[in-house]
Amino acid sequence: MNDRTALVTGANKGIGKHIAEQLAAEGFTVLVGSRDAGRGQRAAEEIGGDARALVLDVTDINSVAEAAAQVEHLDVLVNNAGVSLSMAPPSEAGADEFRLTFETNVFSVVEVTNAFLPALRRAPHPRVVNVSSGTSSLTWSTGPNPQFAPGNAGAAAYRSSKTALNALTVFYAQELAEEGFKVNALAPGLRATDLNPTASASGGDPTEAAHGAVRLALLPDDGPTGTFFSWDGTPVPW
């Protein structure tokens, strides 16, 4: 086994798979988190290196506990798994859509992070990367020069869940700072994945976003924590 181990949730496809590939290329033993054992195994084989499938349904407490019990040491945790159920504004989305979205994008991050904290605490330089979204930025959503169209309240459940994830990032960073943790959030940009199937190939390459996540996973001890970065390393306003 390599000296460094990383876990990427939702790593059998999309940005998560590209993050896993790049961490494997950096010499990590990469645990490919996947709800489905077969898909996880296929992804691990395609990634190569020292990639290994780990059955992990982030929304299932028992699955999280069983996965954590198999990992003694963890250097990097990338909370990548996420869902976007619709582009509806809040009045059309309804409470059930918000509950389902927050279950995966927020509550499961708490479950997974807490379950793997003992393994992360055994690492000399533990790193946690939370894959968020630029659309979660309240500053970018409001102004004075909003990045997104004024009055556009679409994808309200997804965007608000990622705003909550940003808050969690800050709180974990504050709690764990004295233990040497670096906990940061990443805005990967619009990418051609299952969440954004219409993203253009020219502007939506997920490998580019993965580079941003890996950069945060490899932060030196004097690197930042409790911050929100774009895929290119530019700070994103909360």
C-alpha positions in Angstrom: 0.0 0.0 0.0 1.2 3.5 -0.8 2.0 5.8 2.1 -0.9 8.2 1.3 -4.6 7.2 1.0 -7.5 9.3 -0.4 -11.2 8.7 -0.5 -13.4 10.3 -3.1 -17.1 9.9 -2.7 -19.2 9.5 -5.9 -16.0 8.6 -7.7 -17.3 6.0 -10.3 -18.1 8.8 -12.8 -17.9 12.5 -13.5 -15.7 14.9 -11.7 -15.2 12.4 -8.9 -13.7 9.9 -11.2 -11.3 12.5 -12.6 -10.3 13.5 -9.1 -9.6 9.9 -8.3 -7.5 9.5 -11.4 -5.4 12.5 -10.7 -4.8 11.5 -7.1 -3.8 8.0 -8.2 -1.3 9.6 -10.6 0.1 11.5 -7.6 0.8 8.2 -5.9 -2.1 7.9 -3.6 -4.0 4.7 -2.8 -7.4 5.9 -3.9 -10.6 4.5 -2.5 -13.2 4.9 -5.2 -16.5 5.5 -3.3 -19.5 4.2 -5.1 -23.0 3.1 -4.2 -22.8 0.2 -6.6 -20.0 -2.4 -6.1 -19.8 -3.3 -9.8 -19.6 0.3 -11.0 -17.0 1.1 -8.4 -14.9 -1.9 -9.4 -15.1 -1.0 -13.1 -14.1 2.6 -12.3 -11.2 1.5 -10.1 -9.9 -0.7 -12.9 -10.2 2.1 -15.4 -8.4 4.5 -13.1 -5.6 2.1 -12.6 -2.7 2.7 -10.2 -3.6 1.7 -6.7 -7.3 2.5 -7.0 -9.6 0.3 -5.1 -13.4 0.2 -5.0 -15.2 1.0 -1.7 -18.9 0.5 -1.5 -20.3 3.7 0.0 -23.8 5.1 -0.2 -23.4 8.4 1.5 -27.1 8.6 2.3 -27.1 5.3 4.2 -25.8 5.4 7.7 -25.0 1.7 7.8 -23.1 1.9 4.5 -21.1 4.8 5.8 -20.2 3.0 9.0 -19.3 -0.2 7.2 -17.0 1.7 4.8 -15.3 3.6 7.6 -14.7 0.4 9.5 -12.5 -0.7 6.6 -10.2 2.3 6.6 -7.6 2.7 9.3 -5.7 5.6 7.8 -6.8 8.4 5.5 -4.9 11.4 4.3 -7.5 13.0 2.0 -11.3 13.0 2.0 -13.0 14.5 -1.0 -16.7 14.9 -0.4 -17.7 14.9 -4.1 -21.1 13.0 -4.2 -24.0 15.3 -4.9 -27.4 15.6 -6.5 -29.3 18.3 -8.4 -32.9 17.3 -8.9 -34.3 20.1 -10.9 -33.9 23.7 -12.0 -37.0 24.8 -10.1 -37.3 28.0 -8.0 -38.2 27.5 -4.4 -42.0 28.1 -4.9 -42.0 25.2 -7.4 -39.5 22.9 -5.9 -41.3 22.2 -2.7 -40.1 21.0 0.6 -39.6 17.4 -0.4 -37.1 18.3 -3.1 -35.2 20.4 -0.6 -35.1 17.5 1.9 -33.8 15.0 -0.7 -31.2 17.4 -2.0 -29.9 18.4 1.5 -29.8 14.7 2.5 -27.1 14.1 -0.1 -25.4 17.4 -0.4 -25.3 18.4 3.3 -26.3 15.8 5.8 -24.3 13.0 4.2 -21.2 15.2 4.3 -21.6 15.4 8.0 -22.1 11.6 8.3 -19.1 10.8 6.0 -16.7 13.3 7.5 -17.5 12.4 11.1 -17.2 8.6 10.3 -13.8 9.1 8.7 -12.4 11.6 11.2 -10.6 8.8 13.2 -8.8 7.7 10.1 -8.0 11.3 9.1 -6.6 12.0 12.5 -4.0 9.3 12.0 -2.6 11.2 9.0 0.2 13.7 9.5 -1.4 16.3 7.1 -5.2 15.6 6.9 -7.1 17.3 4.1 -10.8 17.6 3.4 -12.1 19.0 0.1 -15.9 19.7 -0.2 -17.0 20.0 -3.8 -19.4 22.9 -3.8 -20.7 25.2 -6.6 -20.2 28.8 -7.7 -23.9 29.1 -7.8 -23.9 28.7 -4.0 -22.2 32.1 -3.6 -24.7 34.6 -2.2 -22.4 37.4 -3.3 -22.3 36.2 -6.9 -26.0 35.6 -6.8 -26.9 39.2 -5.6 -24.5 41.9 -6.7 -23.7 44.6 -7.1 -22.4 42.8 -10.3 -23.9 39.4 -10.0 -22.3 36.5 -11.8 -25.8 35.0 -12.4 -28.8 36.8 -13.9 -30.6 39.0 -11.4 -33.8 37.5 -10.3 -32.8 34.0 -11.4 -33.9 31.8 -8.5 -33.6 28.5 -10.4 -32.1 25.3 -8.9 -32.9 26.7 -5.5 -32.7 23.4 -3.6 -29.3 22.6 -5.1 -27.8 26.1 -4.7 -29.0 26.5 -1.1 -27.6 23.1 -0.2 -24.2 24.0 -1.5 -24.4 27.3 0.4 -25.0 25.2 3.5 -22.1 23.0 2.6 -19.9 26.1 2.5 -20.9 26.9 6.0 -20.1 23.4 7.1 -16.7 23.8 5.5 -16.0 26.9 7.6 -17.1 25.2 10.8 -15.1 22.0 10.3 -12.1 24.1 9.4 -12.4 26.1 12.6 -12.9 23.0 14.8 -10.1 21.0 13.3 -7.5 23.8 12.7 -5.4 23.0 15.8 -5.1 19.4 14.7 -3.5 20.4 11.4 -6.5 19.8 9.1 -7.0 21.9 6.0 -10.8 22.0 5.1 -11.8 23.9 2.0 -14.6 24.1 -0.5 -14.2 24.0 -4.3 -16.4 25.6 -7.0 -15.7 23.3 -10.0 -17.4 25.4 -12.6 -19.9 24.3 -15.2 -18.8 20.8 -16.3 -20.1 18.2 -18.7 -21.3 15.6 -16.2 -24.6 14.0 -15.3 -25.5 17.1 -13.2 -24.8 19.4 -16.3 -25.2 17.2 -19.4 -25.6 20.3 -21.6 -22.3 21.9 -20.6 -20.2 22.5 -23.7 -17.2 20.3 -24.3 -15.0 23.3 -24.8 -15.9 24.9 -21.5 -17.0 21.9 -19.5 -14.1 19.6 -19.2 -14.3 17.9 -15.8 -10.5 17.2 -15.8 -10.0 20.9 -15.3 -12.2 21.0 -12.3 -10.5 17.9 -10.9 -7.1 19.8 -10.9 -8.6 22.3 -8.5 -9.7 19.6 -6.1 -6.3 17.9 -6.2 -4.6 21.2 -5.6 -6.6 21.6 -2.3 -5.9 17.9 -1.4 -2.1 18.6 -1.7 -2.0 21.9 0.2 1.2 22.5 2.3 0.9 23.0 6.0 1.0 26.7 5.6 -1.9 26.6 3.1 -5.3 28.1 3.7 -8.2 26.5 5.5 -11.9 27.4 5.7 -11.9 29.0 2.3 -13.8 28.7 -1.0 -11.8 28.5 -4.2 -12.7 28.3 -7.9 -11.2 25.5 -9.9 -8.4 27.8 -11.1 -7.4 28.8 -7.5 -9.2 32.1 -7.4 -11.0 32.8 -4.1 -14.8 32.7 -4.4 -16.8 35.1 -2.2 -19.3 33.5 0.2 
